[in-house]
Amino acid sequence: MNSQAAKQPTKKAPTDDAPAMSLWTICKRIHADERGAVSIETILIIAAIALPILIFIIKFGWPRIRKFFNEGMDELEGGAWDAADGE
């Protein structure tokens, strides 16, 4: 029985039939594909414009925004207490 098993050819995995691609070949193939380059450039331009604006708003505008919302919450809480007291 052992001699019969040795004579039978082993089955190859489905990936063994495909030619092996090296990492270099894959990188060249990806680099040559320019689909989507315009959309990525557009996203990078928008990010380059939006990032400094967001930093400015967070650095200088955040205290005013926080104060505005805290005052609004205080007014809402005061109104809730007035409603609970029946005034």
PDB file as gemmi writes it, atoms N, CA and C in Angstrom:
CRYST1    1.000    1.000    1.000  90.00  90.00  90.00 P 1                      
ATOM      1  N   MET A   1       0.815  -1.179   0.000  1.00  0.00           N  
ATOM      2  CA  MET A   1       0.000   0.000   0.000  1.00  0.00           C  
ATOM      3  C   MET A   1       0.867   1.254   0.000  1.00  0.00           C  
ATOM      4  N   ASN A   2       1.955   1.234   0.691  1.00  0.00           N  
ATOM      5  CA  ASN A   2       2.851   2.381   0.716  1.00  0.00           C  
ATOM      6  C   ASN A   2       3.460   2.629  -0.649  1.00  0.00           C  
ATOM      7  N   SER A   3       3.720   1.570  -1.397  1.00  0.00           N  
ATOM      8  CA  SER A   3       4.327   1.743  -2.724  1.00  0.00           C  
ATOM      9  C   SER A   3       3.334   2.369  -3.694  1.00  0.00           C  
ATOM     10  N   GLN A   4       2.027   2.095  -3.534  1.00  0.00           N  
ATOM     11  CA  GLN A   4       1.018   2.697  -4.407  1.00  0.00           C  
ATOM     12  C   GLN A   4       0.868   4.180  -4.111  1.00  0.00           C  
ATOM     13  N   ALA A   5       0.905   4.566  -2.864  1.00  0.00           N  
ATOM     14  CA  ALA A   5       0.773   5.971  -2.494  1.00  0.00           C  
ATOM     15  C   ALA A   5       1.971   6.762  -2.990  1.00  0.00           C  
ATOM     16  N   ALA A   6       3.132   6.139  -3.039  1.00  0.00           N  
ATOM     17  CA  ALA A   6       4.323   6.837  -3.499  1.00  0.00           C  
ATOM     18  C   ALA A   6       4.302   7.033  -4.998  1.00  0.00           C  
ATOM     19  N   LYS A   7       3.630   6.139  -5.735  1.00  0.00           N  
ATOM     20  CA  LYS A   7       3.583   6.241  -7.189  1.00  0.00           C  
ATOM     21  C   LYS A   7       2.559   7.270  -7.670  1.00  0.00           C  
ATOM     22  N   GLN A   8       1.561   7.575  -6.861  1.00  0.00           N  
ATOM     23  CA  GLN A   8       0.538   8.529  -7.286  1.00  0.00           C  
ATOM     24  C   GLN A   8       1.096   9.950  -7.224  1.00  0.00           C  
ATOM     25  N   PRO A   9       0.820  10.732  -8.259  1.00  0.00           N  
ATOM     26  CA  PRO A   9       1.307  12.116  -8.233  1.00  0.00           C  
ATOM     27  C   PRO A   9       0.517  12.929  -7.208  1.00  0.00           C  
ATOM     28  N   THR A  10       1.198  13.826  -6.585  1.00  0.00           N  
ATOM     29  CA  THR A  10       0.534  14.684  -5.607  1.00  0.00           C  
ATOM     30  C   THR A  10      -0.213  15.789  -6.332  1.00  0.00           C  
ATOM     31  N   LYS A  11      -1.351  16.180  -5.762  1.00  0.00           N  
ATOM     32  CA  LYS A  11      -2.141  17.250  -6.377  1.00  0.00           C  
ATOM     33  C   LYS A  11      -1.563  18.599  -5.962  1.00  0.00           C  
ATOM     34  N   LYS A  12      -1.534  19.497  -6.910  1.00  0.00           N  
ATOM     35  CA  LYS A  12      -1.033  20.837  -6.631  1.00  0.00           C  
ATOM     36  C   LYS A  12      -2.178  21.719  -6.162  1.00  0.00           C  
ATOM     37  N   ALA A  13      -1.861  22.657  -5.334  1.00  0.00           N  
ATOM     38  CA  ALA A  13      -2.854  23.643  -4.911  1.00  0.00           C  
ATOM     39  C   ALA A  13      -3.160  24.559  -6.086  1.00  0.00           C  
ATOM     40  N   PRO A  14      -4.368  25.137  -6.157  1.00  0.00           N  
ATOM     41  CA  PRO A  14      -4.715  26.011  -7.276  1.00  0.00           C  
ATOM     42  C   PRO A  14      -3.771  27.195  -7.434  1.00  0.00           C  
ATOM     43  N   THR A  15      -3.171  27.657  -6.380  1.00  0.00           N  
ATOM     44  CA  THR A  15      -2.269  28.807  -6.496  1.00  0.00           C  
ATOM     45  C   THR A  15      -0.917  28.421  -7.065  1.00  0.00           C  
ATOM     46  N   ASP A  16      -0.598  27.127  -7.073  1.00  0.00           N  
ATOM     47  CA  ASP A  16       0.692  26.697  -7.614  1.00  0.00           C  
ATOM     48  C   ASP A  16       0.739  26.852  -9.126  1.00  0.00           C  
ATOM     49  N   ASP A  17      -0.400  26.830  -9.816  1.00  0.00           N  
ATOM     50  CA  ASP A  17      -0.421  26.947 -11.265  1.00  0.00           C  
ATOM     51  C   ASP A  17      -0.178  28.385 -11.720  1.00  0.00           C  
ATOM     52  N   ALA A  18      -0.544  29.356 -10.905  1.00  0.00           N  
ATOM     53  CA  ALA A  18      -0.364  30.756 -11.269  1.00  0.00           C  
ATOM     54  C   ALA A  18       1.101  31.128 -11.117  1.00  0.00           C  
ATOM     55  N   PRO A  19       1.605  31.964 -12.039  1.00  0.00           N  
ATOM     56  CA  PRO A  19       3.011  32.359 -11.908  1.00  0.00           C  
ATOM     57  C   PRO A  19       3.196  33.256 -10.681  1.00  0.00           C  
ATOM     58  N   ALA A  20       4.274  33.060 -10.017  1.00  0.00           N  
ATOM     59  CA  ALA A  20       4.550  33.844  -8.820  1.00  0.00           C  
ATOM     60  C   ALA A  20       4.989  35.244  -9.229  1.00  0.00           C  
ATOM     61  N   MET A  21       4.359  36.244  -8.597  1.00  0.00           N  
ATOM     62  CA  MET A  21       4.724  37.628  -8.890  1.00  0.00           C  
ATOM     63  C   MET A  21       5.592  38.136  -7.748  1.00  0.00           C  
ATOM     64  N   SER A  22       6.683  38.739  -8.122  1.00  0.00           N  
ATOM     65  CA  SER A  22       7.553  39.275  -7.089  1.00  0.00           C  
ATOM     66  C   SER A  22       6.988  40.587  -6.573  1.00  0.00           C  
ATOM     67  N   LEU A  23       7.472  40.995  -5.444  1.00  0.00           N  
ATOM     68  CA  LEU A  23       7.032  42.254  -4.836  1.00  0.00           C  
ATOM     69  C   LEU A  23       7.354  43.423  -5.761  1.00  0.00           C  
ATOM     70  N   TRP A  24       8.486  43.365  -6.424  1.00  0.00           N  
ATOM     71  CA  TRP A  24       8.885  44.430  -7.341  1.00  0.00           C  
ATOM     72  C   TRP A  24       7.902  44.539  -8.501  1.00  0.00           C  
ATOM     73  N   THR A  25       7.479  43.409  -9.045  1.00  0.00           N  
ATOM     74  CA  THR A  25       6.523  43.400 -10.153  1.00  0.00           C  
ATOM     75  C   THR A  25       5.190  43.979  -9.711  1.00  0.00           C  
ATOM     76  N   ILE A  26       4.749  43.619  -8.531  1.00  0.00           N  
ATOM     77  CA  ILE A  26       3.485  44.141  -8.010  1.00  0.00           C  
ATOM     78  C   ILE A  26       3.573  45.648  -7.816  1.00  0.00           C  
ATOM     79  N   CYS A  27       4.686  46.131  -7.266  1.00  0.00           N  
ATOM     80  CA  CYS A  27       4.852  47.578  -7.050  1.00  0.00           C  
ATOM     81  C   CYS A  27       4.865  48.340  -8.366  1.00  0.00           C  
ATOM     82  N   LYS A  28       5.561  47.801  -9.373  1.00  0.00           N  
ATOM     83  CA  LYS A  28       5.584  48.471 -10.679  1.00  0.00           C  
ATOM     84  C   LYS A  28       4.193  48.509 -11.290  1.00  0.00           C  
ATOM     85  N   ARG A  29       3.449  47.442 -11.132  1.00  0.00           N  
ATOM     86  CA  ARG A  29       2.102  47.367 -11.686  1.00  0.00           C  
ATOM     87  C   ARG A  29       1.165  48.372 -11.022  1.00  0.00           C  
ATOM     88  N   ILE A  30       1.257  48.480  -9.706  1.00  0.00           N  
ATOM     89  CA  ILE A  30       0.418  49.430  -8.975  1.00  0.00           C  
ATOM     90  C   ILE A  30       0.819  50.856  -9.329  1.00  0.00           C  
ATOM     91  N   HIS A  31       2.107  51.120  -9.439  1.00  0.00           N  
ATOM     92  CA  HIS A  31       2.583  52.471  -9.734  1.00  0.00           C  
ATOM     93  C   HIS A  31       2.171  52.913 -11.132  1.00  0.00           C  
ATOM     94  N   ALA A  32       2.092  51.985 -12.072  1.00  0.00           N  
ATOM     95  CA  ALA A  32       1.722  52.321 -13.444  1.00  0.00           C  
ATOM     96  C   ALA A  32       0.230  52.622 -13.574  1.00  0.00           C  
ATOM     97  N   ASP A  33      -0.574  52.132 -12.641  1.00  0.00           N  
ATOM     98  CA  ASP A  33      -2.024  52.351 -12.680  1.00  0.00           C  
ATOM     99  C   ASP A  33      -2.332  53.735 -12.135  1.00  0.00           C  
ATOM    100  N   GLU A  34      -2.838  54.625 -12.991  1.00  0.00           N  
ATOM    101  CA  GLU A  34      -3.094  56.005 -12.584  1.00  0.00           C  
ATOM    102  C   GLU A  34      -4.578  56.290 -12.388  1.00  0.00           C  
ATOM    103  N   ARG A  35      -5.405  55.263 -12.358  1.00  0.00           N  
ATOM    104  CA  ARG A  35      -6.829  55.498 -12.116  1.00  0.00           C  
ATOM    105  C   ARG A  35      -7.011  56.043 -10.715  1.00  0.00           C  
ATOM    106  N   GLY A  36      -7.830  57.053 -10.575  1.00  0.00           N  
ATOM    107  CA  GLY A  36      -8.116  57.632  -9.281  1.00  0.00           C  
ATOM    108  C   GLY A  36      -7.114  58.674  -8.826  1.00  0.00           C  
ATOM    109  N   ALA A  37      -6.112  58.978  -9.651  1.00  0.00           N  
ATOM    110  CA  ALA A  37      -5.092  59.944  -9.248  1.00  0.00           C  
ATOM    111  C   ALA A  37      -5.686  61.336  -9.083  1.00  0.00           C  
ATOM    112  N   VAL A  38      -6.620  61.707  -9.957  1.00  0.00           N  
ATOM    113  CA  VAL A  38      -7.226  63.039  -9.885  1.00  0.00           C  
ATOM    114  C   VAL A  38      -8.035  63.179  -8.605  1.00  0.00           C  
ATOM    115  N   SER A  39      -8.785  62.157  -8.240  1.00  0.00           N  
ATOM    116  CA  SER A  39      -9.588  62.256  -7.027  1.00  0.00           C  
ATOM    117  C   SER A  39      -8.707  62.316  -5.782  1.00  0.00           C  
ATOM    118  N   ILE A  40      -7.606  61.592  -5.776  1.00  0.00           N  
ATOM    119  CA  ILE A  40      -6.695  61.644  -4.624  1.00  0.00           C  
ATOM    120  C   ILE A  40      -6.050  63.022  -4.535  1.00  0.00           C  
ATOM    121  N   GLU A  41      -5.667  63.591  -5.679  1.00  0.00           N  
ATOM    122  CA  GLU A  41      -5.084  64.937  -5.675  1.00  0.00           C  
ATOM    123  C   GLU A  41      -6.095  65.952  -5.159  1.00  0.00           C  
ATOM    124  N   THR A  42      -7.344  65.808  -5.562  1.00  0.00           N  
ATOM    125  CA  THR A  42      -8.389  66.725  -5.103  1.00  0.00           C  
ATOM    126  C   THR A  42      -8.571  66.614  -3.594  1.00  0.00           C  
ATOM    127  N   ILE A  43      -8.592  65.405  -3.084  1.00  0.00           N  
ATOM    128  CA  ILE A  43      -8.741  65.198  -1.643  1.00  0.00           C  
ATOM    129  C   ILE A  43      -7.563  65.807  -0.888  1.00  0.00           C  
ATOM    130  N   LEU A  44      -6.358  65.657  -1.404  1.00  0.00           N  
ATOM    131  CA  LEU A  44      -5.187  66.231  -0.745  1.00  0.00           C  
ATOM    132  C   LEU A  44      -5.226  67.755  -0.746  1.00  0.00           C  
ATOM    133  N   ILE A  45      -5.704  68.358  -1.838  1.00  0.00           N  
ATOM    134  CA  ILE A  45      -5.820  69.818  -1.899  1.00  0.00           C  
ATOM    135  C   ILE A  45      -6.851  70.308  -0.895  1.00  0.00           C  
ATOM    136  N   ILE A  46      -7.995  69.640  -0.836  1.00  0.00           N  
ATOM    137  CA  ILE A  46      -9.042  70.022   0.120  1.00  0.00           C  
ATOM    138  C   ILE A  46      -8.519  69.883   1.550  1.00  0.00           C  
ATOM    139  N   ALA A  47      -7.799  68.810   1.828  1.00  0.00           N  
ATOM    140  CA  ALA A  47      -7.245  68.605   3.168  1.00  0.00           C  
ATOM    141  C   ALA A  47      -6.213  69.682   3.499  1.00  0.00           C  
ATOM    142  N   ALA A  48      -5.406  70.073   2.511  1.00  0.00           N  
ATOM    143  CA  ALA A  48      -4.389  71.104   2.746  1.00  0.00           C  
ATOM    144  C   ALA A  48      -5.027  72.455   3.041  1.00  0.00           C  
ATOM    145  N   ILE A  49      -6.211  72.697   2.501  1.00  0.00           N  
ATOM    146  CA  ILE A  49      -6.922  73.949   2.777  1.00  0.00           C  
ATOM    147  C   ILE A  49      -7.674  73.846   4.099  1.00  0.00           C  
ATOM    148  N   ALA A  50      -8.319  72.724   4.350  1.00  0.00           N  
ATOM    149  CA  ALA A  50      -9.184  72.580   5.524  1.00  0.00           C  
ATOM    150  C   ALA A  50      -8.396  72.445   6.825  1.00  0.00           C  
ATOM    151  N   LEU A  51      -7.258  71.814   6.786  1.00  0.00           N  
ATOM    152  CA  LEU A  51      -6.504  71.574   8.013  1.00  0.00           C  
ATOM    153  C   LEU A  51      -6.089  72.862   8.731  1.00  0.00           C  
ATOM    154  N   PRO A  52      -5.495  73.851   8.054  1.00  0.00           N  
ATOM    155  CA  PRO A  52      -5.168  75.094   8.762  1.00  0.00           C  
ATOM    156  C   PRO A  52      -6.413  75.827   9.277  1.00  0.00           C  
ATOM    157  N   ILE A  53      -7.505  75.767   8.535  1.00  0.00           N  
ATOM    158  CA  ILE A  53      -8.744  76.402   8.988  1.00  0.00           C  
ATOM    159  C   ILE A  53      -9.235  75.737  10.266  1.00  0.00           C  
ATOM    160  N   LEU A  54      -9.235  74.414  10.295  1.00  0.00           N  
ATOM    161  CA  LEU A  54      -9.660  73.694  11.503  1.00  0.00           C  
ATOM    162  C   LEU A  54      -8.754  73.987  12.691  1.00  0.00           C  
ATOM    163  N   ILE A  55      -7.461  74.046  12.452  1.00  0.00           N  
ATOM    164  CA  ILE A  55      -6.528  74.353  13.536  1.00  0.00           C  
ATOM    165  C   ILE A  55      -6.809  75.753  14.085  1.00  0.00           C  
ATOM    166  N   PHE A  56      -7.050  76.714  13.199  1.00  0.00           N  
ATOM    167  CA  PHE A  56      -7.342  78.079  13.635  1.00  0.00           C  
ATOM    168  C   PHE A  56      -8.631  78.130  14.449  1.00  0.00           C  
ATOM    169  N   ILE A  57      -9.664  77.448  13.948  1.00  0.00           N  
ATOM    170  CA  ILE A  57     -10.959  77.455  14.652  1.00  0.00           C  
ATOM    171  C   ILE A  57     -10.830  76.809  16.029  1.00  0.00           C  
ATOM    172  N   ILE A  58     -10.130  75.691  16.098  1.00  0.00           N  
ATOM    173  CA  ILE A  58      -9.985  75.001  17.378  1.00  0.00           C  
ATOM    174  C   ILE A  58      -9.148  75.839  18.348  1.00  0.00           C  
ATOM    175  N   LYS A  59      -8.085  76.466  17.851  1.00  0.00           N  
ATOM    176  CA  LYS A  59      -7.199  77.213  18.737  1.00  0.00           C  
ATOM    177  C   LYS A  59      -7.828  78.512  19.234  1.00  0.00           C  
ATOM    178  N   PHE A  60      -8.451  79.269  18.335  1.00  0.00           N  
ATOM    179  CA  PHE A  60      -8.947  80.587  18.714  1.00  0.00           C  
ATOM    180  C   PHE A  60     -10.455  80.641  18.911  1.00  0.00           C  
ATOM    181  N   GLY A  61     -11.194  79.832  18.208  1.00  0.00           N  
ATOM    182  CA  GLY A  61     -12.645  79.906  18.291  1.00  0.00           C  
ATOM    183  C   GLY A  61     -13.262  78.991  19.324  1.00  0.00           C  
ATOM    184  N   TRP A  62     -12.542  77.964  19.735  1.00  0.00           N  
ATOM    185  CA  TRP A  62     -13.119  76.976  20.646  1.00  0.00           C  
ATOM    186  C   TRP A  62     -13.575  77.573  21.977  1.00  0.00           C  
ATOM    187  N   PRO A  63     -12.826  78.477  22.615  1.00  0.00           N  
ATOM    188  CA  PRO A  63     -13.326  79.048  23.883  1.00  0.00           C  
ATOM    189  C   PRO A  63     -14.670  79.772  23.702  1.00  0.00           C  
ATOM    190  N   ARG A  64     -14.836  80.485  22.597  1.00  0.00           N  
ATOM    191  CA  ARG A  64     -16.113  81.168  22.357  1.00  0.00           C  
ATOM    192  C   ARG A  64     -17.232  80.169  22.078  1.00  0.00           C  
ATOM    193  N   ILE A  65     -16.918  79.133  21.329  1.00  0.00           N  
ATOM    194  CA  ILE A  65     -17.934  78.118  21.024  1.00  0.00           C  
ATOM    195  C   ILE A  65     -18.353  77.404  22.307  1.00  0.00           C  
ATOM    196  N   ARG A  66     -17.381  77.048  23.140  1.00  0.00           N  
ATOM    197  CA  ARG A  66     -17.680  76.377  24.398  1.00  0.00           C  
ATOM    198  C   ARG A  66     -18.516  77.282  25.303  1.00  0.00           C  
ATOM    199  N   LYS A  67     -18.178  78.562  25.378  1.00  0.00           N  
ATOM    200  CA  LYS A  67     -18.928  79.520  26.194  1.00  0.00           C  
ATOM    201  C   LYS A  67     -20.366  79.620  25.695  1.00  0.00           C  
ATOM    202  N   PHE A  68     -20.545  79.681  24.359  1.00  0.00           N  
ATOM    203  CA  PHE A  68     -21.879  79.784  23.771  1.00  0.00           C  
ATOM    204  C   PHE A  68     -22.746  78.590  24.165  1.00  0.00           C  
ATOM    205  N   PHE A  69     -22.203  77.390  24.046  1.00  0.00           N  
ATOM    206  CA  PHE A  69     -22.979  76.193  24.373  1.00  0.00           C  
ATOM    207  C   PHE A  69     -23.200  76.045  25.876  1.00  0.00           C  
ATOM    208  N   ASN A  70     -22.221  76.439  26.686  1.00  0.00           N  
ATOM    209  CA  ASN A  70     -22.402  76.375  28.135  1.00  0.00           C  
ATOM    210  C   ASN A  70     -23.505  77.334  28.585  1.00  0.00           C  
ATOM    211  N   GLU A  71     -23.549  78.536  27.998  1.00  0.00           N  
ATOM    212  CA  GLU A  71     -24.619  79.480  28.336  1.00  0.00           C  
ATOM    213  C   GLU A  71     -25.975  78.913  27.926  1.00  0.00           C  
ATOM    214  N   GLY A  72     -26.035  78.300  26.759  1.00  0.00           N  
ATOM    215  CA  GLY A  72     -27.284  77.684  26.305  1.00  0.00           C  
ATOM    216  C   GLY A  72     -27.729  76.567  27.224  1.00  0.00           C  
ATOM    217  N   MET A  73     -26.776  75.739  27.671  1.00  0.00           N  
ATOM    218  CA  MET A  73     -27.126  74.651  28.581  1.00  0.00           C  
ATOM    219  C   MET A  73     -27.588  75.187  29.935  1.00  0.00           C  
ATOM    220  N   ASP A  74     -26.950  76.261  30.403  1.00  0.00           N  
ATOM    221  CA  ASP A  74     -27.371  76.866  31.672  1.00  0.00           C  
ATOM    222  C   ASP A  74     -28.806  77.393  31.569  1.00  0.00           C  
ATOM    223  N   GLU A  75     -29.134  78.029  30.434  1.00  0.00           N  
ATOM    224  CA  GLU A  75     -30.494  78.530  30.232  1.00  0.00           C  
ATOM    225  C   GLU A  75     -31.500  77.380  30.199  1.00  0.00           C  
ATOM    226  N   LEU A  76     -31.136  76.281  29.525  1.00  0.00           N  
ATOM    227  CA  LEU A  76     -32.032  75.122  29.468  1.00  0.00           C  
ATOM    228  C   LEU A  76     -32.230  74.514  30.849  1.00  0.00           C  
ATOM    229  N   GLU A  77     -31.158  74.393  31.608  1.00  0.00           N  
ATOM    230  CA  GLU A  77     -31.268  73.830  32.957  1.00  0.00           C  
ATOM    231  C   GLU A  77     -32.112  74.733  33.848  1.00  0.00           C  
ATOM    232  N   GLY A  78     -31.921  76.048  33.726  1.00  0.00           N  
ATOM    233  CA  GLY A  78     -32.718  76.988  34.505  1.00  0.00           C  
ATOM    234  C   GLY A  78     -34.203  76.892  34.154  1.00  0.00           C  
ATOM    235  N   GLY A  79     -34.481  76.743  32.858  1.00  0.00           N  
ATOM    236  CA  GLY A  79     -35.862  76.566  32.414  1.00  0.00           C  
ATOM    237  C   GLY A  79     -36.454  75.265  32.907  1.00  0.00           C  
ATOM    238  N   ALA A  80     -35.645  74.215  32.975  1.00  0.00           N  
ATOM    239  CA  ALA A  80     -36.135  72.935  33.477  1.00  0.00           C  
ATOM    240  C   ALA A  80     -36.462  73.033  34.963  1.00  0.00           C  
ATOM    241  N   TRP A  81     -35.605  73.737  35.712  1.00  0.00           N  
ATOM    242  CA  TRP A  81     -35.879  73.908  37.144  1.00  0.00           C  
ATOM    243  C   TRP A  81     -37.140  74.748  37.366  1.00  0.00           C  
ATOM    244  N   ASP A  82     -37.311  75.783  36.537  1.00  0.00           N  
ATOM    245  CA  ASP A  82     -38.521  76.613  36.648  1.00  0.00           C  
ATOM    246  C   ASP A  82     -39.773  75.793  36.332  1.00  0.00           C  
ATOM    247  N   ALA A  83     -39.677  74.947  35.330  1.00  0.00           N  
ATOM    248  CA  ALA A  83     -40.839  74.121  34.972  1.00  0.00           C  
ATOM    249  C   ALA A  83     -41.136  73.097  36.063  1.00  0.00           C  
ATOM    250  N   ALA A  84     -40.115  72.568  36.685  1.00  0.00           N  
ATOM    251  CA  ALA A  84     -40.307  71.589  37.749  1.00  0.00           C  
ATOM    252  C   ALA A  84     -40.906  72.240  39.005  1.00  0.00           C  
ATOM    253  N   ASP A  85     -40.567  73.513  39.243  1.00  0.00           N  
ATOM    254  CA  ASP A  85     -41.098  74.216  40.406  1.00  0.00           C  
ATOM    255  C   ASP A  85     -42.507  74.734  40.165  1.00  0.00           C  
ATOM    256  N   GLY A  86     -42.953  74.718  38.935  1.00  0.00           N  
ATOM    257  CA  GLY A  86     -44.302  75.172  38.606  1.00  0.00           C  
ATOM    258  C   GLY A  86     -44.400  76.660  38.372  1.00  0.00           C  
ATOM    259  N   GLU A  87     -43.318  77.300  38.039  1.00  0.00           N  
ATOM    260  CA  GLU A  87     -43.344  78.741  37.818  1.00  0.00           C  
ATOM    261  C   GLU A  87     -43.694  79.081  36.400  1.00  0.00           C  
TER     262      GLU A  87                                                      
END                                                                             
